[in-house]
Amino acid sequence: MRSRESLIPKPYHAAVERWRETFLPDFQFLMDNWDKHFPKEPHFKLCAYRELGMCNEVECGEDQGKPKATKPSELSDEQAQHLLGAIKAQASTEFGSIQQHRLTLARAQSEQDQMWVLRMMAEELRHGYQMLHLLTEGDWSDRSQQSSADMVEEILSMQTGSHLLSAFNIDFDSFVDNIVFCGLIDRVGKYQLTLQKVSAYQPMAESMPKMLREEAFHLAAGVVPMRRWVTEAARGEVYVTIDMLQKVINKWIQRGLEMFGDERGGGSNVRMGLKPMKNAEAQEQYRRECDKLVQDLNTRFVRARLPNLSPKEAAEVMTKVLDEDGTVQGITPQDLLRLPHRDFFRRRGVPAFTMVGFRGEAYDDVEAYALHLRRYLPESYLASKDFKDYFATLRQVASGALDAVAASRQMPALRRVAGTCPCSKSVRWVRDEPMTAEVVAPA
């Protein structure tokens, strides 16, 4: 298929570039060294891509078979509100991810890992740009109380702590966070983009294919280093231990589950043709895929420790160690990774603020649960504001002072952003200039 490339109006494009200078200062270094690290890949472009020739009929829901909407005015009020919320949330995650990754980018052990994550950050910038294109290309004036300029300003002004999804309000503590985040949270992104590829809003559907192709690289930026780390750990290297990797997985996997929304929801999106799957079904598929990732990492650990085993034999050893919780050919349960119980350390959805342990055990004493979490979460994360806020809220729920629904709504405690540039209270990202859009020649 062919794609069409477009630029958003000049004031918004300039605002994104100013944002990039603040939060992605290594961008030019990436451009200067692109051919060295990605010689077979086309050079990065900051533009919006729309795939041509995609299905133009609604693929699911009440209007299945009818023509897809091509502009906001063709959407029902309910569709428009759901879609606007989804676009803003998607944009928030893309820009928010860059703000997180930049904290620890320089701590990479290798130049390749650093450049892969840096490329991923640039592509996340383009994904955010793609969402701004959806907000500025169509006329949303009769569906939103905000102007296009205000919507762009709001999104670019968000910082870690004020993004719309919890996973993007958590600081990174080491480069292990960068890699595990790519492997787990970007995997959620792959699912969301796949679901939105069948959207009843044609511009949304056409925006997804290019993003999905780029998302595949983002997953690789997480999976490839994790595979290397478990292999090195099996050989006795001390840089990234299995225990460290396990704790960072525990930090992020539950936030990934919660990104799909409440397990009881999603029916409205299916009915309106915006997604083909409810939240619980998508969440379950995601968890099964994460389980396969963990199995792959464990099998690689076993084969590195016992190189004479075939892949099948290594998988059998792994399964026996985990199922019997015992030692097999020198491989102990502590040598292998596990996914925590789906209800462990949850703060949204059905299991929110229930005190469920790593393996599903129930706790009724909040202080005992604190000791359990201390065992299974990274020490650096335990010292963070995010964890402190979570545990203070959990204490309120456990004492009966707050119910779980209200507790979920106040996580995280948002910081005021007020539509201003983080480096100056008086500077705005979007400056008043003529609103003209530019179109780039088709690829």
C-alpha positions, 0 to 999 in steps of 0.5 A: 500500500502507498501512504500520504504524508502531511504536515500539521499547520505551521504554528503547531509544527513549530510547537512540536519542534520546540518541544523536541528541543526541550525533551529530546535534545539528542535528536540531531545526534540521532540524525547525524548517526542514523546511517551508521546504526540503521543503514537499511532504514529510511531516514526519519521524517517528522510528519503524519502518514496516512495509509491509502487503500484501506477498508472504508466500511465499518468493520464491527459494531452496530453500523458494520458495513456502512461507510466509515466517517471521514470527518468529525461532523459525520460521527455521532456525539457519543462516537466523537467524545470517545474518539477525542478522548482516545486521540488525546490519551494516545498523544499523551502517552507518546510525548510522555514516553519521551519524557520518561526515557530521557531521564536514564537514556545516558545510562545505557551499557552500550551504544547500540542500546542507547541508539535503539532507544533514541530512535524509538523516542524519535518515532514516539515523537512522530506518533504524537505528531500523528495524533495532533494531525488527527486533532488539527486536520478535522474540524472538532469545533462543534464537538469540543469546547477546546480549539485546536490550538488549546488541544495541542497546547494542553497535550504538549504541556503535560509532564510526568505526573500529569499524563492521562495514563498512569504508566506514563507518570512513573519516573525511570530509575535506571536503563533497565526501566527503559528496556522493560518499558519497551518490552511491556508497555510498548507491547500495549501500544501495539495492541491499542494500535491494532484495535484502532486500525479498524476504527469507524473513523477513517483518518484514525484507521489510516494512521495506524499501519505506519505506527504499527510498523514502527512499534515493532521496532520499539518492541525489539528495542526491549526484547533484544536487550532482555534476551542478552541480559538473561543470557549474560546472567546465566553465565555469571555476569552481575550487570543485570541480574534475574532478581533485578529484571524480575522486580522491574517487570513487576513494576511495569506489567500491572500498569500495562494491564491497566492501560486496557481500561477496566476489565468490565468496560470496552463494550461502547467502543465495540458497539460504536465500531471504534475497536473490535474487542472489549477490554477484558479480552484484549487484556487477556491476550496481552497477558498471554503474550507477555507470558510467552515473552517470559517463557522465551527469556527463561528458555534462553537462560536455561540454554545458556546455563546448560548449552547441551540442551536442545530448545525443547529440552530447555523448555521442559527443564524450565517448566518443571522448575516452575511447576514443581518449585524445585531445582532441576539440573542446577536450575533453581526457581530463583534463576527464572522469571515469572509473571506476577498474579494479575491482581498483584499491586493493582490500582485500577480495574476490578482488583484495584487496591486489593492486597494480593501477593505476587503469587495470588496470596491474600493479605488482610494486614496492610503493613504485612503487605508492605513488607511483601511489596518491598520484597518484589519491587525495585528498591529505587521505586519504593523510594519514589513519590509514585509508590508513596502516593499508592501506599498512602492511598492503600492505607486509606482503603484498608482502613475504610476511609476511602473506597477503591473506586475513589482511590483509583480516581485519585491515582496518580495525584496530578500536578497542575500544568496550566498550559505552560512551557515547563522551562518558563511560566510565561512561554507557551508552546503554540504561538499565534501565527497564520494557520496554514497546513503543508502537504508533503509529496506522497512516499 
